Amino acid sequence: MGYRGRDVEIAMLTDGQCLVAACDSCGAIGDKEFDIVKVTPHLVGRFTVRVALLEVLAAGAVPQIVTVAVSNELYPTGDGILAGVKDELKSAGIESLPAAISTEKNMPTRQTGLGISIVGICRREEVRIATSLSGDNVYCLGLPKVGPEVQNPDDEEIVQGKHVLSLLKINGIHDIVPVGSQGIRREADMLAENSGCDFIPDGSTPVDWDKSAGPSTCLIFTSPAELTAILLGELAGAGPAFRSIPLFKAGILVPNVRSN
């Protein structure tokens, strides 16, 4: 499933509004006996909710509720995860978001498991999916990181909610797509296909095109080529959020000749 191949689902309502839902799961990452990647439950909560949050924000919706399904006991694992979720939402300015929470109360567990969903709302005309045009430049913000590379939620090389919120305010930016486990190339190809285009990569891009970006540590976005100077100027003035994070041109969208 997935709305136009994206990691979100959209339900059209009768009053001209849309429900936008995204989720993420996390397993074998934590501090339990059988976890493969050893990190704190707090970190698990922060990064897992970040994935769903970025998807909903990037689609143009305002988050309305979060669900947190912890496949472990409330204390200490559940409490740590929930603290991480709360801190991540606070960093995005939505710490008061209503939450539905469930933890495992019947069975002892020896490996961390977590599922998080966020549901947002927007008007149909505000959905920011498949808005790119032929000739748009494709940019990448942040670096793809995965597994043991992801240890710091405030890592200046990875994307956070504040970056998406800043991009949404800049005129001329079209699609914003968080990159996940399929890598930059797959996300760029899908973005192009949704807009009836082909993606032509920039050969000088300094990253691995196919590397997993784990918990959405980078994103791609599009903008008309003629706005490049203006866009870069606005990003430079967007404040501390953009002073250290890597930003580079990933490629360009061209007409899809197969559809002609």
N, C-alpha and C positions, 0 to 999 in steps of 0.2 A: 504494500500500500504506500501511499505518499502522494500528496497533491502535486501533480505535474513533476513527479520524480523527486520532490523535495522531502526532507525529513519532518514534514508537518502534515497534518490533515486539516482541511477547512470544511466546515458545515455552513452552507448558506441558509440564513434564517429568513422568515417571511417579511420582516420589517426593514430589509435592506442592510442588515448587519450580518457579520460572520463570526462564528466561533473558530478560533485557531488553536490547535492542540499540538503539542510536541512532548516527547518523552525520551528518557535515556535509562539504560540499565548499566549496572556495574557489578562484576563478580570476580572473586579471587583477588581483590585489591583491598587491603586493609591491614590490620595487625593481628588477625587470628592465625591459628596454627597452620591451616592449609592455604592461606593466602599466598599468592605467587609474588605479587609486588607489595612490599611492606611499606605502608604509610599509615598515618593516623586516621581514625574514623572522621575526624573533623575535615581533613583534606578530601576524603571520599565524598562527603556531603557537599562541600563547596564546588568541586569540579563536576559532579553529576548533575546538580541543579543548574549549573552554568550552561551545560549543553542544551537543555530544554529551554532555558531562558533566552539564550542567544537566538535560537530558531524562531521563537514566538516574536521577539522584538524585531528581528530581521524581516519577518513577513509583514510587518506594519501594524501588529496588534499590541494592545495594552494588556498585560497579564492581570487576570482576575482571581485565580486560585491555583494553588500548588498541592499536589498529592505526593506523599512520601511513604513508600512501602519498604520497610526494613525487614529483611529476612533473618533477623537476629534479635537477641534480647534487648530490652529497653536500656538496661545499664550493664556495662558501660558503653557498648557499641552504639546503640540507638541514640543515646544522649549525645554522644560525640558527633554522629552524623547530623542530627537535628541542629546542633550548634553551628556546624559548618554551613548547612542550608540557610540558617538565619543570617549568618555573617555575609554570605554571598548575596542574598537578597538586599541586605542593608547596603552593601557596596553599590548596588544598582539603584538605590533610593526607593525600594519597595518592601521594606522590612515588615510592613503591616499587612502583607498579602495573606488572605485566609488560607489555612492549611488543613488538609485531611491527612491523618497520620495513622499508620498501622505498624506494629512490631510483632515479632514471633513470641508468643507467650506459652507455648506448649512443649516445644522441643529444644534441647540444647543444640547449639550450632558450633562448628569449628572452622567455618569459612564465611567471609563477609559477602552478603548479597543485598542489592539495593535497586529499587526502581522509582523513578521520579517523573511526574507529569506536570506540565503547566498548561493551563487553558487561558487564552486571551480573547479579546473581542475588538473588532474594528468594523468600519463600514466597507461594503463591497469594493467601492472605488479606492479604498485605502490599502488594499492588498498589494504588497510589493513583490510580486512574483511574475516573472516573464515580462518585465517592463523594459528590458534591454533592447537596443536597436543595432542594426548593422553599422559598423564603423566605430562602435564604442570600444574604448580601451578597457581591458580587464586588469585590475590591480589586485595585489595580494597584500594583506595586512597581517603581520605576525609571522611566526615560523612554525612549521609542523613539528610537533613533539609528541612523544608517546611513552607509556610505561614509566621506567625509572627516570626519564628526562623531566617528568611532570611532578615536581616536588613543591613548587612555590606558587600559590594562587595569585601572587602579585608580581610574578616574573615579568619584567619589562619587555620580553620578547614574545609574549603571547597575548591573545585577544581577551578582553573582558567586556562586561556589559556596557561600561562607560564608553567604549570605543564605538559600539553599535549605536548607542544613543546619540553620540556626536555625529556619526555619519548620516543618521536620519534627518538631521537638521540642515544638511548642506544641499542647496539647490543644485540639480544636475546629476546627482547620483541616482542610478536606476536600481538594479538588483543588488542585494547584499546577501551573500550565501556563506554561512559558517561551514568550514571544511572539517569533515570527520575522518572516519577510518578508511575511506576510499581514496583519499588524497586530492591534491589540487587539480590534477589533470581531469579526473572523473567529474568533479564538481563543475569545472569550467566547461567541459563537453556537454554536460546536462543543462547548464545554464544557457549555452548557445542553442542547443536543440529546442528548448522551451520557447526561444525567441525566433525560431526559424532561421538560425544562423549556424556557421561553423566557427570553431575556436581555433585561431592560429597562434601557437605559443611563441613567446619571445625566447630565442635561443640563449640569451644572456642571463636568464633567471637563475639566481644563486641558490636554488633549493632543489631537493629531490621531488620531482613532480608526483611520484606515486607513493611517497611515504605517508603513512597514516598520521593524521593530525590529532589522534587520540581524542581528548575531550574538547574538541573544537578550539585548538590553540591558535588557529589562524582563520581568516576568512577571505573571500574574494568579493569584489564589487565592481560595478561598471559605471562608466561615465563617458559622454561624448569626447572624442579626441581633442576637439577644439577648446574644450574647457580644462585641459590638463594644467595649464599654468595657474588658472584661477583656483582649480581644485586643490592643487598642491599648496597654494598660498593659504587657502582657508584651513587646510589641515595643519599647516605650520602654526596658525594662529588659534588652533582649537584648545590650547592649554596643555598642561602637563601630560595628559593622556597620550598625546602623540609625539612627545619629544624623544622618546627612546625606542619605541616599537618599530621594527623594520617595516618599510613600505616600499614596494617595487612594482613595476609594470610586469604583468604576467603574460600579456598577449593582446590580441585584438579580435573582435567579432567581424566576420565577413559574410556576405550573402551565401545562403545554402543553395548551391547550384542544383542539387538533386531535387529540390522542391520546385524548380522552375520548368 
